[in-house]
Amino acid sequence: MFHTLWCLAAQRKGMVINMTKKYSRIIAAIMLVIAIVFIFIALNNPQASFPWSNEITYILYGVYVCLMIVLFIAPFKRKK
């Protein structure tokens, strides 16, 4: 309920960006760059870790990758 009200308030204030093909690809490209930088830093600092279990970390990685793939693929879907 709170999320719905928050979204409505954001729309009224003009804070919502229409997700066009261009924005979707830009956001996905930025996410890809962030992921590459994160992997590079993680490989150079093997002593660092997250405060939660590896299972949660892998779930977060999977969600991140899925979201990035959706943002790359979504602009290519045809509208009916």
Residue pairs with C-beta under 8 A, 6 or more apart in sequence:
7 16
10 16
17 23
19 74
20 75
21 75
24 71
24 72
24 74
24 75
25 71
25 72
25 75
27 71
28 68
28 71
28 72
31 64
31 67
31 68
31 71
32 68
35 64
35 65
35 68
42 48
50 56
50 57
